[in-house]
Amino acid sequence: MTSPSPGLAAPSHRNPDTWVVIPLFNEATVIGQVISELRNAFSNVVCIDDGSRDGSGEVARNAGACIVRHPINLGQGAALQTGFEYALERGAKFVVTFDADGQHRVVDAVAMLDRARDEDLAIVFGSRFLDDRTKPGLMKKIVLKTAVWVTNVTTRTRLTDAHNGLRVIREDALRRIKLRQDRMAHGTEIVVQLGRTGLPYAEQPVEVIYTDYSKAKGQSLLNSVNILIDLVIR
């Protein structure tokens, strides 16, 4: 059960047909800055406050986002699904999925959306492995590359970065997504479901920014191993 609350009024000229969807769980330290930067390029930002206990939702709303609250923590997959439904109900033509911890760059999101429009693409996946801007470290890179291989084999896709949270999804593809995996395995599930649509997709080079904060919040090597375990046991 969720309860929406309106955010601040946003400029109407900044990609008004697009909603940025952010799963949010205990990110009060950084979420205000993340949203402030996003709203330079996007009028519509919705955070799915997934049972946060640190006031993240209020910080996000004060920064200009709309808020939908899960009373308890249901997981990132469930938060994304709630966000997708919220955006579709408001006439979204595109959705951008964006992480709450500050690891993504708004300029990359804008470039991906522009490419989807220009090339008539239904999905644009961000990839940290298509250029050399991202520095994940050797062991993390090995684990993530292994996860990519497993995902490509099991989903019959050809991606270079299967678990990147930055994506652009067009309305026709979005309507075919029904996420049921709540843990990190939702990253594979969304690839499976998007692949089955047969709609055109591409990958776009993006930078993932690793900070001490983002590593502590889920970008550590241990989390990458957990992704791999999820893939194996799912």
LOKEMI-845550 format. One record per residue (C-alpha): residue number from 1; residue in one letter; x, y, z. Coordinates in nm, 2 decimals, decimal comma, always signed. Layout:
ATOM    k  r       u       v       w
ATOM  NUM  a       X       Y       Z
...
% end
This chain:
ATOM    k  r       u       v       w
ATOM    1  m   +0,00   +0,00   +0,00
ATOM    2  t   +0,14   +0,34   -0,10
ATOM    3  s   +0,04   +0,70   -0,05
ATOM    4  p   +0,15   +0,97   -0,29
ATOM    5  s   +0,23   +1,33   -0,19
ATOM    6  p   +0,30   +1,61   -0,43
ATOM    7  g   +0,64   +1,77   -0,48
ATOM    8  l   +0,72   +2,13   -0,55
ATOM    9  a   +0,61   +2,28   -0,88
ATOM   10  a   +0,86   +2,21   -1,15
ATOM   11  p   +0,95   +2,40   -1,47
ATOM   12  s   +0,72   +2,27   -1,75
ATOM   13  h   +0,98   +2,28   -2,03
ATOM   14  r   +1,24   +2,03   -1,90
ATOM   15  n   +1,15   +1,70   -2,07
ATOM   16  p   +0,78   +1,72   -1,95
ATOM   17  d   +0,70   +1,38   -2,11
ATOM   18  t   +0,96   +1,20   -1,90
ATOM   19  w   +0,96   +1,08   -1,53
ATOM   20  v   +1,28   +1,01   -1,34
ATOM   21  v   +1,21   +0,72   -1,10
ATOM   22  i   +1,43   +0,68   -0,80
ATOM   23  p   +1,41   +0,40   -0,54
ATOM   24  l   +1,49   +0,56   -0,21
ATOM   25  f   +1,59   +0,39   +0,11
ATOM   26  n   +1,78   +0,58   +0,39
ATOM   27  e   +1,96   +0,83   +0,16
ATOM   28  a   +1,89   +1,16   +0,35
ATOM   29  t   +2,26   +1,26   +0,33
ATOM   30  v   +2,27   +1,28   -0,05
ATOM   31  i   +1,92   +1,27   -0,20
ATOM   32  g   +1,86   +1,64   -0,18
ATOM   33  q   +2,16   +1,72   -0,40
ATOM   34  v   +2,08   +1,43   -0,64
ATOM   35  i   +1,73   +1,57   -0,70
ATOM   36  s   +1,85   +1,93   -0,73
ATOM   37  e   +2,08   +1,83   -1,01
ATOM   38  l   +1,82   +1,62   -1,18
ATOM   39  r   +1,56   +1,90   -1,18
ATOM   40  n   +1,80   +2,12   -1,39
ATOM   41  a   +1,71   +1,88   -1,67
ATOM   42  f   +1,38   +1,70   -1,57
ATOM   43  s   +1,06   +1,85   -1,45
ATOM   44  n   +0,92   +1,53   -1,32
ATOM   45  v   +1,11   +1,33   -1,05
ATOM   46  v   +0,94   +1,07   -0,83
ATOM   47  c   +1,11   +0,90   -0,53
ATOM   48  i   +0,97   +0,57   -0,40
ATOM   49  d   +1,05   +0,61   -0,03
ATOM   50  d   +1,09   +0,23   +0,05
ATOM   51  g   +1,04   +0,24   +0,42
ATOM   52  s   +1,32   +0,49   +0,50
ATOM   53  r   +1,37   +0,57   +0,87
ATOM   54  d   +1,60   +0,87   +0,83
ATOM   55  g   +1,36   +1,13   +0,68
ATOM   56  s   +1,48   +1,07   +0,32
ATOM   57  g   +1,13   +1,12   +0,18
ATOM   58  e   +1,10   +1,47   +0,34
ATOM   59  v   +1,44   +1,57   +0,22
ATOM   60  a   +1,35   +1,46   -0,13
ATOM   61  r   +1,02   +1,64   -0,13
ATOM   62  n   +1,18   +1,96   -0,01
ATOM   63  a   +1,42   +1,93   -0,30
ATOM   64  g   +1,14   +1,91   -0,55
ATOM   65  a   +1,05   +1,54   -0,60
ATOM   66  c   +0,71   +1,38   -0,58
ATOM   67  i   +0,70   +1,11   -0,31
ATOM   68  v   +0,53   +0,77   -0,30
ATOM   69  r   +0,58   +0,59   +0,03
ATOM   70  h   +0,61   +0,22   +0,10
ATOM   71  p   +0,52   +0,18   +0,47
ATOM   72  i   +0,79   -0,10   +0,50
ATOM   73  n   +1,10   -0,18   +0,30
ATOM   74  l   +0,99   -0,40   +0,01
ATOM   75  g   +1,32   -0,39   -0,19
ATOM   76  q   +1,44   -0,21   -0,50
ATOM   77  g   +1,25   -0,42   -0,75
ATOM   78  a   +0,92   -0,34   -0,58
ATOM   79  a   +1,01   +0,03   -0,56
ATOM   80  l   +1,09   +0,05   -0,93
ATOM   81  q   +0,76   -0,13   -1,02
ATOM   82  t   +0,57   +0,12   -0,80
ATOM   83  g   +0,75   +0,41   -0,97
ATOM   84  f   +0,68   +0,27   -1,32
ATOM   85  e   +0,31   +0,25   -1,24
ATOM   86  y   +0,31   +0,60   -1,10
ATOM   87  a   +0,47   +0,74   -1,41
ATOM   88  l   +0,24   +0,56   -1,65
ATOM   89  e   -0,06   +0,69   -1,46
ATOM   90  r   +0,06   +1,04   -1,53
ATOM   91  g   +0,11   +1,00   -1,90
ATOM   92  a   +0,49   +0,94   -1,91
ATOM   93  k   +0,63   +0,87   -2,26
ATOM   94  f   +0,97   +0,78   -2,11
ATOM   95  v   +1,10   +0,68   -1,77
ATOM   96  v   +1,46   +0,73   -1,65
ATOM   97  t   +1,57   +0,50   -1,37
ATOM   98  f   +1,83   +0,67   -1,15
ATOM   99  d   +2,00   +0,56   -0,82
ATOM  100  a   +1,96   +0,77   -0,51
ATOM  101  d   +2,32   +0,76   -0,39
ATOM  102  g   +2,47   +1,00   -0,63
ATOM  103  q   +2,66   +0,75   -0,84
ATOM  104  h   +2,50   +0,85   -1,17
ATOM  105  r   +2,55   +1,17   -1,37
ATOM  106  v   +2,26   +1,37   -1,50
ATOM  107  v   +2,44   +1,45   -1,82
ATOM  108  d   +2,45   +1,08   -1,90
ATOM  109  a   +2,08   +1,05   -1,84
ATOM  110  v   +2,01   +1,34   -2,07
ATOM  111  a   +2,23   +1,19   -2,34
ATOM  112  m   +2,05   +0,86   -2,32
ATOM  113  l   +1,71   +1,02   -2,34
ATOM  114  d   +1,82   +1,22   -2,64
ATOM  115  r   +1,95   +0,91   -2,81
ATOM  116  a   +1,62   +0,72   -2,74
ATOM  117  r   +1,43   +1,01   -2,91
ATOM  118  d   +1,67   +1,05   -3,20
ATOM  119  e   +1,71   +0,68   -3,29
ATOM  120  d   +1,36   +0,57   -3,20
ATOM  121  l   +1,48   +0,33   -2,93
ATOM  122  a   +1,25   +0,17   -2,67
ATOM  123  i   +1,53   +0,11   -2,42
ATOM  124  v   +1,87   +0,26   -2,36
ATOM  125  f   +2,09   +0,08   -2,11
ATOM  126  g   +2,37   +0,26   -1,94
ATOM  127  s   +2,71   +0,08   -1,94
ATOM  128  r   +3,01   +0,16   -1,73
ATOM  129  f   +3,23   -0,06   -1,95
ATOM  130  l   +3,19   +0,11   -2,29
ATOM  131  d   +3,45   +0,38   -2,20
ATOM  132  d   +3,72   +0,42   -1,94
ATOM  133  r   +3,57   +0,69   -1,72
ATOM  134  t   +3,45   +0,44   -1,45
ATOM  135  k   +3,71   +0,29   -1,22
ATOM  136  p   +3,55   +0,00   -1,04
ATOM  137  g   +3,87   -0,18   -0,93
ATOM  138  l   +4,00   -0,51   -1,06
ATOM  139  m   +3,80   -0,76   -0,84
ATOM  140  k   +3,48   -0,57   -0,87
ATOM  141  k   +3,52   -0,55   -1,24
ATOM  142  i   +3,58   -0,93   -1,26
ATOM  143  v   +3,26   -1,00   -1,05
ATOM  144  l   +3,05   -0,76   -1,26
ATOM  145  k   +3,18   -0,90   -1,59
ATOM  146  t   +3,10   -1,25   -1,47
ATOM  147  a   +2,75   -1,13   -1,38
ATOM  148  v   +2,72   -0,98   -1,73
ATOM  149  w   +2,82   -1,32   -1,88
ATOM  150  v   +2,56   -1,51   -1,67
ATOM  151  t   +2,29   -1,26   -1,75
ATOM  152  n   +2,36   -1,27   -2,13
ATOM  153  v   +2,35   -1,65   -2,13
ATOM  154  t   +2,03   -1,67   -1,93
ATOM  155  t   +1,85   -1,38   -2,10
ATOM  156  r   +1,99   -1,42   -2,45
ATOM  157  t   +2,08   -1,05   -2,46
ATOM  158  r   +2,41   -0,89   -2,56
ATOM  159  l   +2,49   -0,63   -2,29
ATOM  160  t   +2,82   -0,52   -2,15
ATOM  161  d   +2,68   -0,40   -1,81
ATOM  162  a   +2,37   -0,59   -1,70
ATOM  163  h   +2,34   -0,44   -1,35
ATOM  164  n   +2,36   -0,06   -1,42
ATOM  165  g   +2,08   +0,13   -1,25
ATOM  166  l   +2,07   +0,41   -1,52
ATOM  167  r   +1,82   +0,32   -1,79
ATOM  168  v   +1,58   +0,50   -2,03
ATOM  169  i   +1,26   +0,30   -2,10
ATOM  170  r   +0,99   +0,41   -2,35
ATOM  171  e   +0,62   +0,38   -2,26
ATOM  172  d   +0,55   +0,08   -2,49
ATOM  173  a   +0,83   -0,12   -2,32
ATOM  174  l   +0,75   +0,01   -1,98
ATOM  175  r   +0,39   -0,13   -2,00
ATOM  176  r   +0,53   -0,48   -2,04
ATOM  177  i   +0,74   -0,48   -1,72
ATOM  178  k   +0,60   -0,65   -1,41
ATOM  179  l   +0,89   -0,69   -1,16
ATOM  180  r   +0,85   -0,96   -0,90
ATOM  181  q   +1,21   -0,99   -0,78
ATOM  182  d   +1,26   -0,75   -0,49
ATOM  183  r   +1,63   -0,80   -0,43
ATOM  184  m   +1,92   -0,73   -0,66
ATOM  185  a   +1,80   -1,00   -0,90
ATOM  186  h   +1,54   -0,75   -1,03
ATOM  187  g   +1,83   -0,62   -1,25
ATOM  188  t   +1,83   -0,94   -1,44
ATOM  189  e   +1,45   -0,97   -1,44
ATOM  190  i   +1,41   -0,63   -1,60
ATOM  191  v   +1,66   -0,73   -1,88
ATOM  192  v   +1,47   -1,05   -1,94
ATOM  193  q   +1,13   -0,87   -1,96
ATOM  194  l   +1,26   -0,59   -2,18
ATOM  195  g   +1,44   -0,84   -2,41
ATOM  196  r   +1,12   -1,03   -2,46
ATOM  197  t   +0,95   -0,73   -2,60
ATOM  198  g   +1,16   -0,74   -2,92
ATOM  199  l   +1,17   -0,37   -2,92
ATOM  200  p   +1,49   -0,18   -3,03
ATOM  201  y   +1,75   -0,12   -2,76
ATOM  202  a   +2,10   +0,01   -2,73
ATOM  203  e   +2,37   +0,07   -2,47
ATOM  204  q   +2,52   +0,41   -2,39
ATOM  205  p   +2,85   +0,48   -2,22
ATOM  206  v   +2,80   +0,62   -1,88
ATOM  207  e   +3,02   +0,70   -1,57
ATOM  208  v   +2,95   +0,54   -1,24
ATOM  209  i   +3,09   +0,75   -0,96
ATOM  210  y   +3,23   +0,54   -0,67
ATOM  211  t   +3,26   +0,72   -0,35
ATOM  212  d   +3,31   +0,60   +0,01
ATOM  213  y   +2,95   +0,68   +0,07
ATOM  214  s   +2,81   +0,49   -0,24
ATOM  215  k   +3,03   +0,19   -0,15
ATOM  216  a   +2,90   +0,18   +0,20
ATOM  217  k   +2,54   +0,20   +0,06
ATOM  218  g   +2,57   -0,08   -0,18
ATOM  219  q   +2,84   -0,04   -0,44
ATOM  220  s   +3,10   -0,25   -0,25
ATOM  221  l   +3,26   -0,56   -0,38
ATOM  222  l   +3,04   -0,76   -0,14
ATOM  223  n   +2,73   -0,62   -0,30
ATOM  224  s   +2,86   -0,73   -0,64
ATOM  225  v   +2,91   -1,08   -0,51
ATOM  226  n   +2,56   -1,07   -0,38
ATOM  227  i   +2,43   -0,98   -0,73
ATOM  228  l   +2,62   -1,28   -0,87
ATOM  229  i   +2,47   -1,51   -0,60
ATOM  230  d   +2,12   -1,39   -0,68
ATOM  231  l   +2,18   -1,47   -1,04
ATOM  232  v   +2,30   -1,82   -0,96
ATOM  233  i   +2,02   -1,91   -0,72
ATOM  234  r   +1,72   -1,74   -0,89
% end
